[in-house]
Amino acid sequence: MPTDFSRAFAFGIALNIIYIIVEVTYGILAGSMALLADAGHNLSDVLGLAVAWAGAELSKRPPSKQFTYGFGGSSILAALLNGLLLLVACGAIAWEAIGRFSTQSDVASTTVIIVASIGIVINFATAMLFIRGQKEDINVRGAFLHMMADAGVSAGVVIGGVAIYFTGFNWIDPLVSLAIVALIFWSTWGLLSEAVRMSLAGVPRNVDAEAVLSALSALEGVETVHDLHIWPMSTSENAMTAHLVIPGGHPGKGFLADVQDRMKEQFAIHHITIQIELEDEEAEICQNDCSP
């Protein structure tokens, strides 16, 4: 990770645990499914923050004989688990909310409004702790998106509470809960799909493989490029290997260092392995062995 967010994770987890206790207590007292749904969402986010923190800490560990790339991939697993936790929370909240339509109870709307308003402040403040790293690291972005979604969800609960206060329609409460589920699912899907992509060693979304190929092909003396592979080593570091066919021979001292600097600067690829070939060995193999 480019920045140490250990304190941010610790503070965010502690703050949200305190708020969850308050939210569950008043959700039960006020008879509000929306408050309890938001508390369930916040609980999943606390678990998510803990998983993200664990992944971030593991990714700092140095390489070993068994794990020669280190433990950077643990941050990808953390992001994947984060997404799965949120989907489970969606199902649980939706199930309970649907049941509430047939068994409606009075909702203490004033209590709901006050408690949810506090949640807006807490969740937004927590999100701001991760705003610096959310563009560079999907693991940190997961934490940021969770907290911003929570702030939005709390705002929705406030709106629902106000609507119940003025109309007296208690069915608004489970309806708001379902809206919360939809918001959670929408914010989670992008994170989960990207985490799955990274866990399968897919090209990171912030890297244009075609642009990388064009940049390598444009290097002086390069005739063709083959066996280009780009994959994430962690949620913040990418790796690449490529074979460059240079018929004129090795271009000299400084060439490989220059390629590495370009790839890092232009495409945020940090670990680069280049193999230089005098002729296209892949084409030669195909000529000899691929003919029918």
BAFI-3210 file (N, C-alpha, C; in Angstrom, 3 decimals, decimal comma, padded with zeros to 6 digits):
// residues 292
n [1|2|3|4|5|6|7|8|9|10|11|12|13|14|15|16|17|18|19|20|21|22|23|24|25|26|27|28|29|30|31|32|33|34|35|36|37|38|39|40|41|42|43|44|45|46|47|48|49|50|51|52|53|54|55|56|57|58|59|60|61|62|63|64|65|66|67|68|69|70|71|72|73|74|75|76|77|78|79|80|81|82|83|84|85|86|87|88|89|90|91|92|93|94|95|96|97|98|99|100|101|102|103|104|105|106|107|108|109|110|111|112|113|114|115|116|117|118|119|120|121|122|123|124|125|126|127|128|129|130|131|132|133|134|135|136|137|138|139|140|141|142|143|144|145|146|147|148|149|150|151|152|153|154|155|156|157|158|159|160|161|162|163|164|165|166|167|168|169|170|171|172|173|174|175|176|177|178|179|180|181|182|183|184|185|186|187|188|189|190|191|192|193|194|195|196|197|198|199|200|201|202|203|204|205|206|207|208|209|210|211|212|213|214|215|216|217|218|219|220|221|222|223|224|225|226|227|228|229|230|231|232|233|234|235|236|237|238|239|240|241|242|243|244|245|246|247|248|249|250|251|252|253|254|255|256|257|258|259|260|261|262|263|264|265|266|267|268|269|270|271|272|273|274|275|276|277|278|279|280|281|282|283|284|285|286|287|288|289|290|291|292]
n.u [000,834|000,504|000,254|000,157|-002,610|-003,301|-004,024|-006,304|-008,010|-008,238|-009,412|-011,762|-013,072|-013,457|-015,082|-017,364|-018,258|-019,143|-021,239|-022,916|-023,829|-025,367|-027,236|-028,545|-029,714|-031,510|-032,918|-034,366|-035,857|-037,282|-038,683|-037,906|-037,249|-035,678|-033,601|-032,429|-031,692|-029,813|-027,967|-027,194|-025,974|-023,887|-022,515|-021,591|-019,872|-017,987|-016,836|-015,878|-014,022|-012,224|-011,315|-010,171|-008,164|-006,621|-005,777|-004,287|-002,238|-001,014|-000,050|002,191|004,175|007,395|008,767|009,084|010,697|008,711|006,647|007,322|006,569|005,738|003,065|001,190|-001,062|-002,978|-004,444|-006,097|-007,694|-008,913|-010,484|-012,201|-013,518|-014,748|-016,692|-018,321|-019,259|-020,884|-022,880|-024,122|-025,142|-027,000|-028,933|-029,917|-030,992|-032,942|-034,691|-035,733|-036,933|-038,958|-040,623|-041,569|-043,519|-045,912|-046,288|-046,574|-045,455|-045,700|-043,620|-041,125|-040,642|-039,245|-037,070|-035,772|-034,988|-033,157|-031,107|-030,253|-029,323|-027,048|-025,586|-025,036|-023,085|-021,010|-020,402|-019,668|-017,451|-015,740|-015,384|-013,902|-011,422|-010,251|-010,088|-007,812|-006,402|-008,161|-008,248|-006,053|-005,884|-007,754|-008,548|-008,518|-010,305|-012,589|-013,144|-013,610|-015,852|-017,742|-018,151|-019,056|-021,371|-022,742|-023,168|-024,920|-027,009|-027,810|-028,779|-030,963|-032,506|-033,114|-034,727|-036,826|-037,757|-038,667|-040,721|-042,485|-043,122|-044,664|-046,703|-047,543|-047,459|-046,396|-045,387|-043,490|-041,062|-040,024|-039,890|-037,936|-035,838|-035,547|-034,759|-032,301|-030,997|-030,874|-029,147|-026,817|-026,229|-025,780|-023,494|-021,747|-021,425|-019,670|-017,241|-016,977|-016,902|-014,549|-012,709|-012,919|-011,970|-009,304|-008,408|-008,324|-006,135|-006,520|-006,111|-005,483|-008,025|-007,190|-005,197|-004,351|-004,119|-003,713|-002,591|-000,200|001,004|001,316|003,095|005,380|005,930|006,640|009,172|012,606|014,126|012,583|010,895|008,685|006,261|005,560|003,875|002,898|002,049|000,005|-000,729|-002,295|-000,367|-001,060|-003,592|-002,630|-000,327|001,096|002,146|004,255|005,161|007,060|008,014|010,409|011,112|014,058|015,790|018,267|019,880|020,784|019,812|021,534|023,181|021,133|018,703|016,733|016,252|015,163|012,798|011,444|011,096|009,388|007,107|006,279|005,750|003,874|001,886|001,536|002,767|004,618|006,389|008,472|009,370|011,455|012,109|014,534|014,700|016,390|015,148|011,792|010,881|008,550|007,051|008,695|008,488|005,805|005,794|007,213|005,862|003,110|001,850|-000,639]
n.v [-001,184|002,263|004,140|004,202|003,055|002,212|003,465|004,791|002,649|001,445|003,509|003,964|001,470|001,283|003,551|002,939|000,565|001,451|003,086|001,187|-000,290|001,670|002,136|-000,346|-000,638|001,585|001,081|-001,212|-000,242|001,800|000,388|000,203|-001,121|-000,113|001,224|-000,980|-002,426|-000,698|-000,843|-003,508|-003,367|-001,612|-003,255|-005,261|-003,703|-003,008|-005,514|-005,739|-003,618|-004,613|-006,916|-005,731|-004,252|-006,315|-007,515|-005,417|-005,181|-007,708|-007,568|-006,036|-007,642|-009,111|-010,860|-014,476|-017,743|-019,524|-017,848|-016,046|-013,673|-012,259|-011,190|-009,720|-010,412|-010,963|-008,701|-008,544|-010,806|-009,932|-007,788|-009,240|-010,902|-008,922|-007,954|-010,246|-010,481|-008,237|-008,871|-011,004|-009,627|-008,032|-009,945|-010,849|-008,513|-007,806|-010,007|-009,799|-007,271|-007,616|-009,362|-007,600|-006,093|-007,462|-007,617|-005,068|-002,551|000,057|002,893|004,742|007,608|010,015|009,278|007,610|009,480|011,126|009,295|008,229|010,539|011,108|008,968|009,689|011,678|010,249|008,138|009,560|010,970|008,828|007,810|009,876|009,395|007,623|008,751|009,656|007,423|005,981|006,050|004,726|002,176|-000,713|-002,045|-000,110|001,578|000,049|000,220|002,988|003,299|001,730|003,203|005,666|004,803|003,997|006,475|007,578|005,738|006,153|008,713|008,135|006,721|008,761|010,363|008,559|008,385|011,009|011,055|009,136|010,403|012,611|011,431|009,079|006,557|003,477|001,491|002,620|002,349|-000,451|-000,270|001,648|000,152|-001,815|-000,172|000,559|-001,899|-002,161|-000,049|-000,852|-003,212|-002,222|-000,609|-002,531|-004,389|-003,528|-003,412|-006,112|-007,470|-006,440|-007,341|-010,117|-010,296|-009,461|-011,473|-013,571|-013,015|-011,157|-008,481|-005,436|-002,946|-000,341|-000,357|-000,188|-002,644|-002,750|-000,272|-000,555|-002,568|-001,204|000,811|-000,675|-001,851|000,362|000,980|001,643|-000,374|-002,600|-005,244|-007,031|-007,844|-010,278|-012,735|-011,080|-010,323|-009,126|-008,477|-008,195|-007,885|-007,185|-005,177|-002,724|-002,851|-003,724|-006,222|-007,277|-009,187|-009,643|-010,502|-009,198|-008,835|-008,210|-007,853|-006,688|-007,114|-006,830|-003,697|-002,225|-000,769|000,459|000,316|-001,539|-000,502|001,936|001,110|000,003|002,286|003,774|002,125|002,096|004,795|005,539|003,536|002,557|000,134|-001,928|-004,103|-005,528|-007,728|-008,355|-010,091|-010,391|-011,171|-012,362|-013,222|-013,997|-016,350|-017,643|-017,524|-019,064|-021,571|-022,084|-022,212|-024,538|-026,492|-026,044|-026,368|-028,009]
n.w [000,000|-000,776|001,263|004,835|006,453|008,959|011,425|010,613|009,979|012,535|014,069|012,627|012,882|015,692|016,190|014,685|015,849|018,342|017,484|016,274|018,462|019,737|017,706|017,338|019,859|020,024|017,726|018,336|020,534|019,266|017,420|014,759|011,669|009,681|011,033|012,310|010,052|008,963|011,020|010,775|008,287|008,928|010,712|009,004|007,571|009,505|009,918|007,346|007,290|009,161|007,861|005,579|006,806|007,911|005,527|004,443|006,331|006,152|003,561|003,830|004,714|004,178|001,255|001,179|001,230|000,543|-000,260|-002,639|-003,821|-001,730|000,492|-000,813|-002,298|-000,413|000,130|-002,063|-001,678|000,642|-000,282|-001,921|-000,035|001,407|-000,391|-000,592|002,042|002,197|000,344|001,633|003,830|002,490|001,674|004,179|005,329|003,429|003,574|006,187|006,003|004,068|005,439|007,346|006,075|006,244|008,934|010,326|012,602|015,088|014,628|016,193|015,084|015,585|017,204|015,403|013,435|014,858|015,705|013,225|012,015|013,499|012,602|009,944|010,247|011,573|009,755|007,443|008,384|008,930|006,337|005,189|006,230|004,542|002,069|000,755|-000,256|-001,865|-004,633|-005,503|-004,449|-004,369|-002,095|-000,051|-001,311|-001,144|001,604|001,770|000,025|001,347|003,712|002,694|001,445|003,703|004,921|003,077|003,294|005,949|005,638|004,060|005,900|007,676|006,026|005,615|008,268|008,670|006,778|007,863|010,247|009,399|007,899|009,097|008,054|008,566|006,921|005,385|006,616|006,318|003,555|003,095|004,084|002,082|000,016|001,012|000,836|-001,964|-002,574|-001,216|-002,614|-005,193|-004,797|-003,999|-006,058|-008,133|-006,749|-005,976|-008,456|-009,548|-007,664|-008,017|-010,628|-010,225|-008,514|-010,248|-011,711|-013,737|-016,150|-014,561|-014,002|-014,222|-016,054|-019,418|-021,614|-024,374|-024,860|-023,458|-024,984|-027,408|-026,605|-025,950|-028,422|-029,843|-029,037|-029,668|-032,099|-031,596|-033,007|-032,838|-030,267|-027,885|-025,785|-023,712|-020,488|-017,934|-014,620|-011,340|-008,406|-005,919|-004,305|-004,916|-006,418|-009,555|-011,947|-014,712|-017,591|-020,577|-023,930|-026,022|-029,372|-030,860|-033,566|-034,143|-031,989|-028,490|-027,192|-025,610|-022,673|-020,117|-021,405|-020,447|-017,912|-018,637|-019,898|-017,717|-016,117|-017,779|-017,958|-015,322|-014,815|-016,818|-016,779|-014,226|-013,518|-011,573|-011,154|-013,371|-015,947|-018,572|-021,521|-023,951|-027,380|-030,299|-032,558|-033,582|-031,653|-031,004|-033,357|-034,965|-033,741|-034,226|-037,001|-037,463|-035,969|-035,960|-038,363|-040,402]
ca.u [000,000|001,308|000,135|-000,243|-003,922|-003,577|-004,759|-007,628|-008,789|-008,514|-010,355|-013,039|-013,702|-013,894|-016,181|-018,560|-018,760|-019,919|-022,486|-023,771|-024,481|-026,403|-028,259|-029,330|-030,496|-032,630|-033,725|-035,307|-036,757|-038,150|-039,403|-037,555|-036,484|-034,690|-032,441|-031,777|-031,069|-028,611|-027,010|-026,650|-025,046|-022,702|-021,774|-020,863|-018,775|-016,942|-016,136|-015,147|-012,858|-011,270|-010,720|-009,318|-006,996|-005,783|-005,152|-003,274|-001,096|-000,332|000,640|003,456|005,175|008,369|008,725|009,752|011,023|007,465|005,848|008,369|006,006|005,232|001,664|000,372|-002,333|-003,957|-005,322|-007,103|-008,617|-009,675|-011,495|-013,176|-014,314|-015,554|-017,847|-019,189|-019,908|-021,944|-023,989|-024,827|-025,900|-028,133|-029,952|-030,507|-031,809|-034,101|-035,594|-036,421|-037,755|-040,147|-041,493|-042,155|-044,679|-047,112|-046,399|-046,136|-045,580|-045,473|-042,220|-040,837|-039,948|-038,320|-035,850|-035,116|-034,371|-032,000|-030,040|-029,729|-028,574|-025,719|-024,911|-024,524|-021,842|-019,987|-019,993|-018,970|-016,139|-014,925|-015,043|-012,867|-010,133|-009,717|-010,249|-006,518|-005,905|-009,196|-008,037|-004,866|-005,936|-009,134|-008,837|-008,867|-011,523|-013,692|-013,462|-014,171|-017,190|-018,629|-018,500|-019,879|-022,693|-023,384|-023,643|-026,111|-028,057|-028,304|-029,592|-032,236|-033,266|-033,635|-035,840|-037,932|-038,288|-039,428|-041,948|-043,370|-043,558|-045,707|-047,795|-047,996|-047,430|-045,270|-044,819|-042,352|-039,834|-039,436|-039,619|-036,607|-034,874|-035,301|-033,968|-030,951|-030,442|-030,560|-027,959|-025,670|-025,932|-025,207|-022,135|-020,916|-021,226|-018,454|-016,106|-016,869|-016,483|-013,140|-011,939|-012,882|-011,070|-007,930|-008,052|-008,077|-004,959|-006,910|-005,445|-006,142|-008,871|-006,506|-004,122|-004,809|-003,176|-003,403|-001,663|001,092|001,547|001,738|004,271|006,518|006,198|007,218|010,543|013,603|014,696|011,641|010,153|007,386|006,121|004,651|003,820|002,697|001,149|-000,124|-001,619|-002,085|000,282|-001,836|-004,568|-001,963|000,871|000,895|003,344|004,185|006,255|006,914|009,134|010,634|011,938|014,939|016,728|019,581|020,612|020,468|019,980|022,582|023,013|020,125|017,440|015,759|015,893|014,284|011,495|010,820|010,661|008,235|005,942|005,831|005,237|002,719|000,838|001,523|003,219|005,766|007,325|008,549|010,376|011,551|013,015|014,896|014,984|016,928|014,159|010,517|010,929|007,186|006,677|009,473|007,883|004,541|006,096|007,684|004,994|001,696|001,269|-001,433]
ca.v [000,000|003,463|004,894|003,371|003,449|001,430|004,283|005,054|001,431|001,261|004,542|003,718|000,287|001,622|004,513|002,291|-000,405|002,224|003,526|000,009|-000,589|002,695|001,978|-001,546|-000,349|002,472|000,448|-002,090|000,599|002,582|-000,523|000,572|-002,071|000,647|001,419|-002,276|-002,754|000,121|-001,397|-004,715|-002,923|-001,091|-004,384|-005,888|-002,800|-003,162|-006,738|-005,421|-002,807|-005,502|-007,758|-004,864|-003,928|-007,518|-007,654|-004,360|-005,497|-008,877|-007,180|-005,377|-008,646|-009,314|-012,168|-015,592|-018,812|-020,126|-016,809|-015,202|-012,365|-011,665|-011,456|-008,661|-010,949|-011,030|-007,533|-008,894|-011,707|-009,118|-007,064|-010,242|-011,278|-007,740|-007,963|-011,368|-010,133|-007,265|-009,561|-011,745|-008,625|-007,647|-010,980|-010,884|-007,307|-007,892|-011,023|-009,248|-006,134|-008,142|-009,876|-006,488|-005,545|-008,162|-007,458|-003,699|-002,075|001,495|003,307|006,017|008,301|011,037|008,566|007,159|010,645|011,570|008,292|008,141|011,780|010,894|008,033|010,412|012,355|009,247|007,420|010,480|011,241|007,631|007,752|010,853|008,852|006,786|009,419|009,837|006,231|005,206|005,993|003,924|000,838|-001,199|-002,417|001,149|002,078|-000,710|000,835|004,312|003,153|001,236|004,280|006,643|004,176|004,061|007,847|007,706|004,903|006,863|009,827|007,537|006,398|010,047|010,744|007,670|008,790|012,254|010,697|008,460|011,417|013,476|010,670|007,997|005,298|002,692|000,655|003,337|001,864|-001,568|000,156|002,273|-000,939|-002,413|000,803|000,422|-003,115|-001,863|000,806|-001,678|-004,131|-001,446|-000,166|-003,710|-005,196|-003,099|-003,838|-007,568|-007,900|-006,107|-008,234|-011,418|-010,112|-009,412|-012,776|-014,455|-012,459|-010,386|-007,186|-004,444|-002,011|000,933|-000,565|-000,460|-003,620|-002,369|000,868|-001,097|-003,259|-000,174|001,485|-001,589|-002,026|001,601|001,139|001,567|-001,684|-003,688|-005,677|-007,524|-008,115|-011,398|-013,213|-009,961|-010,683|-008,068|-008,957|-007,508|-008,607|-006,798|-004,178|-001,454|-003,072|-004,557|-006,855|-007,495|-009,856|-009,510|-010,869|-008,210|-009,348|-007,137|-008,533|-006,061|-007,437|-006,061|-002,266|-001,589|-000,446|001,461|000,077|-002,192|000,445|002,935|000,469|-000,108|003,626|004,156|001,329|002,521|006,159|005,654|002,543|002,107|-001,253|-001,789|-005,227|-005,764|-008,669|-008,283|-011,040|-009,921|-012,240|-011,892|-013,560|-014,366|-017,794|-018,158|-017,715|-020,186|-022,785|-022,286|-022,601|-025,922|-027,467|-025,711|-026,617|-029,228]
ca.w [000,000|-000,841|002,504|005,960|006,943|010,163|012,394|010,051|010,160|013,964|014,510|011,953|013,478|017,049|016,110|014,144|016,827|019,326|016,850|016,058|019,748|019,918|016,672|017,641|021,064|019,712|016,693|019,043|021,328|018,375|016,528|013,382|010,876|008,916|011,906|012,484|008,766|008,869|011,985|010,152|007,247|009,607|011,259|007,893|007,209|010,518|009,531|006,122|007,658|009,829|006,817|004,773|007,645|007,951|004,213|004,298|007,190|005,586|002,327|004,187|005,084|003,106|000,592|001,848|000,295|000,092|-000,898|-003,215|-004,144|-000,502|000,808|-001,403|-002,764|000,673|000,037|-003,065|-000,992|001,594|-001,052|-002,365|001,127|001,721|-001,282|-000,224|003,309|001,926|-000,318|002,689|004,587|001,638|001,751|005,517|005,529|002,531|004,114|007,358|005,579|003,389|006,489|008,099|005,377|006,711|010,393|010,606|013,984|015,218|014,575|016,870|014,000|016,101|017,610|014,160|012,795|015,646|015,665|011,861|011,742|014,081|011,714|008,773|010,647|011,890|008,541|006,544|008,987|008,722|004,909|004,906|006,659|003,466|000,784|000,086|-000,932|-002,523|-006,081|-005,795|-003,854|-004,307|-000,715|000,621|-001,943|-000,570|002,898|001,496|-000,544|002,393|004,631|001,979|001,282|005,020|005,128|002,234|003,882|007,135|005,130|003,648|007,108|008,166|005,144|005,950|009,563|008,474|006,063|008,827|011,223|008,837|007,283|009,952|007,312|009,077|005,869|004,793|007,261|005,570|002,187|003,158|004,264|000,768|-000,738|001,546|000,236|-003,367|-002,589|-000,823|-003,717|-006,303|-004,458|-003,779|-007,263|-008,822|-005,927|-006,021|-009,796|-009,722|-006,794|-008,700|-011,771|-009,737|-007,948|-011,391|-012,394|-014,910|-016,304|-013,703|-014,743|-014,448|-017,030|-020,783|-022,169|-025,761|-024,801|-023,049|-026,160|-028,372|-026,068|-026,086|-029,853|-030,366|-028,564|-030,747|-032,401|-031,328|-034,195|-032,353|-028,845|-027,633|-024,393|-022,794|-019,385|-016,935|-013,554|-010,064|-007,308|-004,738|-004,715|-005,240|-007,229|-010,732|-012,512|-016,156|-018,298|-022,027|-024,793|-027,075|-030,465|-031,345|-034,476|-034,146|-030,769|-027,276|-027,473|-024,821|-021,265|-019,789|-022,115|-019,578|-016,855|-019,247|-020,093|-016,401|-015,695|-018,595|-017,589|-013,995|-014,889|-017,698|-016,580|-012,820|-013,431|-010,674|-011,259|-014,817|-016,433|-020,036|-022,177|-025,295|-028,325|-031,572|-033,570|-032,977|-031,418|-030,998|-034,755|-035,482|-033,210|-034,897|-038,378|-037,484|-035,290|-035,995|-039,684|-040,391]
c.u [000,878|001,307|-000,324|-001,560|-004,293|-004,399|-006,173|-008,541|-009,192|-009,565|-011,738|-013,787|-014,260|-015,119|-017,472|-019,120|-019,619|-021,268|-023,445|-024,534|-025,622|-027,562|-029,150|-030,248|-031,725|-033,493|-034,770|-036,330|-037,753|-038,980|-039,123|-036,698|-035,396|-033,430|-031,682|-031,085|-029,772|-027,543|-026,369|-025,654|-023,756|-021,854|-020,967|-019,690|-017,647|-016,137|-015,297|-013,897|-011,787|-010,557|-009,755|-008,029|-006,047|-005,053|-004,041|-002,026|-000,305|000,476|001,974|004,562|006,110|008,220|009,467|010,071|009,763|006,577|006,799|007,879|005,557|003,762|000,747|-000,984|-003,390|-004,906|-006,406|-008,150|-009,492|-010,795|-012,596|-014,098|-015,231|-016,834|-018,835|-019,940|-021,081|-023,141|-024,804|-025,690|-027,134|-029,271|-030,668|-031,437|-033,076|-035,139|-036,412|-037,358|-039,042|-041,145|-042,206|-043,387|-045,981|-047,322|-045,881|-046,362|-045,286|-043,986|-042,067|-039,970|-038,942|-036,992|-035,057|-034,354|-033,100|-030,829|-029,414|-028,932|-027,161|-024,903|-024,336|-023,167|-020,719|-019,475|-019,229|-017,569|-015,203|-014,482|-013,900|-011,470|-009,447|-009,720|-008,931|-006,093|-006,905|-009,038|-006,902|-005,007|-007,381|-009,519|-009,256|-010,151|-012,756|-014,127|-014,135|-015,614|-018,188|-019,092|-019,355|-021,283|-023,456|-023,935|-024,916|-027,292|-028,666|-029,173|-030,961|-033,127|-033,878|-034,849|-037,068|-038,581|-039,137|-040,761|-042,956|-043,944|-044,735|-046,895|-048,382|-047,994|-046,193|-044,648|-043,648|-041,033|-039,241|-039,135|-038,240|-035,527|-034,534|-034,498|-032,504|-030,256|-030,015|-029,289|-026,705|-025,242|-025,261|-023,763|-021,184|-020,538|-019,936|-017,206|-015,888|-016,366|-015,011|-012,248|-011,821|-011,907|-009,610|-007,489|-007,773|-006,920|-005,327|-006,153|-006,182|-006,907|-008,175|-005,352|-004,733|-003,784|-002,766|-002,415|-000,272|001,773|002,067|003,006|005,519|006,914|006,888|008,660|011,529|014,174|013,745|010,832|008,763|007,436|005,179|004,770|003,756|001,662|001,176|-001,114|-001,339|-001,388|-000,423|-002,865|-003,930|-000,724|000,583|002,222|003,142|005,386|005,993|008,186|009,234|011,568|012,716|016,013|018,141|020,410|020,227|020,774|020,972|022,187|021,957|018,776|016,374|015,305|014,932|012,880|010,751|010,282|009,419|006,972|005,385|005,167|003,930|001,564|000,758|001,818|004,554|006,823|007,339|009,680|010,334|012,536|013,252|015,278|015,479|015,996|012,892|010,438|009,533|006,710|007,422|008,875|006,601|004,772|006,463|006,658|003,501|001,050|000,502|-000,730]
c.v [001,246|004,268|003,956|003,892|002,714|002,221|004,570|003,847|001,264|002,252|004,296|002,546|000,619|002,532|003,837|001,226|000,301|002,631|002,364|-000,335|000,394|002,454|000,761|-001,291|000,493|001,932|-000,462|-001,263|001,356|001,694|-000,254|-000,484|-001,349|000,886|000,114|-002,725|-001,983|-000,383|-002,667|-004,388|-002,402|-002,209|-005,085|-005,023|-002,836|-004,429|-006,501|-004,602|-003,676|-006,395|-006,945|-004,504|-005,122|-007,724|-006,641|-004,674|-006,687|-008,502|-006,482|-006,389|-008,919|-010,697|-013,224|-016,656|-019,470|-019,129|-015,755|-013,823|-011,632|-011,995|-010,371|-009,151|-011,038|-009,828|-007,755|-009,812|-010,936|-008,364|-008,017|-010,642|-010,142|-007,729|-009,058|-011,093|-009,179|-007,915|-010,374|-010,786|-008,172|-008,656|-010,995|-009,697|-007,370|-008,871|-010,473|-008,106|-006,602|-008,685|-008,777|-005,887|-006,185|-008,028|-006,082|-003,344|-000,589|001,808|004,659|006,860|009,337|010,419|008,119|008,319|011,063|010,599|008,216|009,391|011,693|009,970|008,699|011,020|011,336|008,560|008,316|010,778|010,048|007,521|008,702|010,373|008,084|007,477|009,556|008,625|005,496|005,145|005,057|002,465|000,399|-001,596|-001,189|001,717|001,343|-000,125|002,196|004,212|002,654|002,378|005,360|006,102|004,232|005,450|008,083|006,931|005,596|008,046|009,322|007,202|007,674|010,466|009,879|008,044|010,050|011,947|010,027|009,475|012,237|012,705|009,600|006,639|004,486|001,780|001,335|002,788|000,643|-001,224|000,814|001,205|-001,590|-001,464|000,764|-000,783|-002,854|-001,027|000,009|-002,575|-003,401|-001,051|-001,352|-004,407|-004,834|-003,550|-005,342|-008,049|-007,591|-007,005|-009,627|-011,359|-010,148|-010,760|-013,800|-013,962|-011,776|-009,070|-006,160|-003,412|-000,689|000,817|-000,921|-001,370|-003,262|-001,204|000,414|-001,776|-002,255|000,529|000,616|-001,757|-000,806|001,830|000,906|000,151|-002,847|-003,997|-006,174|-007,720|-009,300|-011,841|-012,063|-010,376|-009,559|-008,549|-008,192|-008,406|-008,339|-005,784|-002,842|-001,620|-004,059|-005,108|-007,102|-008,295|-009,715|-009,976|-009,824|-008,807|-008,177|-007,782|-007,970|-006,364|-006,532|-004,580|-001,540|-001,247|000,645|001,214|-000,488|-001,264|001,504|002,373|000,384|001,239|004,062|003,416|001,762|003,888|006,231|004,728|001,997|000,618|-001,248|-002,889|-005,713|-006,727|-008,672|-009,336|-010,570|-011,112|-011,642|-012,219|-014,026|-015,879|-018,408|-018,435|-018,905|-021,516|-023,115|-022,753|-024,077|-026,934|-027,216|-025,993|-027,929|-030,379]
c.w [000,000|000,442|003,607|006,532|008,236|011,180|011,914|010,231|011,628|014,453|013,919|012,565|014,866|017,027|015,664|015,079|017,882|018,730|016,619|017,335|019,999|018,955|016,927|018,833|020,737|018,575|017,305|019,818|020,449|017,453|015,069|012,710|010,082|009,740|012,103|011,202|008,599|009,827|011,426|009,062|007,865|010,207|010,165|007,462|008,225|010,238|008,285|006,390|008,312|008,823|005,956|005,524|007,701|006,633|003,996|005,117|006,642|004,341|002,590|004,494|003,913|002,461|001,405|000,799|-000,261|-000,656|-001,464|-003,639|-002,881|-000,313|000,260|-001,855|-001,682|000,640|-001,015|-002,443|-000,005|000,876|-001,517|-001,207|001,558|000,904|-000,919|001,073|003,086|001,238|000,690|003,518|003,806|001,767|003,090|005,742|004,679|003,070|005,282|006,958|004,909|004,416|007,238|007,401|005,879|008,219|010,794|012,075|014,023|015,276|015,259|015,940|014,498|016,514|016,393|013,517|013,524|015,511|014,272|011,490|012,306|013,173|010,481|009,089|010,854|010,627|007,573|007,078|008,779|007,270|004,571|005,319|005,517|002,106|000,021|-000,728|-001,786|-004,044|-006,457|-005,391|-003,706|-002,893|000,094|000,026|-001,417|000,755|002,697|000,996|000,498|003,286|003,960|001,754|002,601|005,302|004,314|002,782|005,101|006,728|004,684|004,832|007,707|007,342|005,432|007,271|009,469|007,795|006,996|009,819|010,691|008,267|008,196|009,272|007,732|008,016|005,168|005,341|006,551|004,119|002,101|003,312|002,928|-000,125|-000,299|000,930|-001,206|-003,476|-002,238|-001,984|-004,873|-006,022|-004,320|-005,075|-007,994|-008,079|-006,050|-007,379|-010,042|-008,870|-007,415|-009,874|-011,327|-009,178|-009,043|-012,250|-013,698|-014,968|-015,436|-014,524|-015,029|-015,435|-018,378|-021,452|-023,598|-025,786|-024,381|-024,233|-027,180|-027,903|-026,199|-027,546|-030,451|-029,913|-029,705|-030,884|-032,202|-032,584|-033,829|-030,834|-028,692|-026,177|-023,398|-021,743|-018,344|-015,878|-012,265|-009,050|-005,985|-005,224|-005,090|-006,114|-008,355|-011,239|-013,995|-016,629|-019,789|-022,726|-025,897|-028,123|-031,065|-032,234|-034,445|-032,923|-029,619|-027,491|-026,579|-023,403|-021,074|-020,434|-021,180|-018,450|-017,376|-019,456|-018,762|-015,915|-016,470|-018,173|-016,235|-014,053|-015,677|-017,317|-015,148|-012,696|-012,705|-010,829|-012,707|-015,137|-017,955|-020,535|-023,605|-026,169|-029,644|-032,726|-032,858|-032,827|-031,413|-032,417|-035,355|-035,010|-033,950|-036,335|-038,438|-036,972|-035,456|-037,341|-039,659|-041,098]
res [m|p|t|d|f|s|r|a|f|a|f|g|i|a|l|n|i|i|y|i|i|v|e|v|t|y|g|i|l|a|g|s|m|a|l|l|a|d|a|g|h|n|l|s|d|v|l|g|l|a|v|a|w|a|g|a|e|l|s|k|r|p|p|s|k|q|f|t|y|g|f|g|g|s|s|i|l|a|a|l|l|n|g|l|l|l|l|v|a|c|g|a|i|a|w|e|a|i|g|r|f|s|t|q|s|d|v|a|s|t|t|v|i|i|v|a|s|i|g|i|v|i|n|f|a|t|a|m|l|f|i|r|g|q|k|e|d|i|n|v|r|g|a|f|l|h|m|m|a|d|a|g|v|s|a|g|v|v|i|g|g|v|a|i|y|f|t|g|f|n|w|i|d|p|l|v|s|l|a|i|v|a|l|i|f|w|s|t|w|g|l|l|s|e|a|v|r|m|s|l|a|g|v|p|r|n|v|d|a|e|a|v|l|s|a|l|s|a|l|e|g|v|e|t|v|h|d|l|h|i|w|p|m|s|t|s|e|n|a|m|t|a|h|l|v|i|p|g|g|h|p|g|k|g|f|l|a|d|v|q|d|r|m|k|e|q|f|a|i|h|h|i|t|i|q|i|e|l|e|d|e|e|a|e|i|c|q|n|d|c|s|p]
***
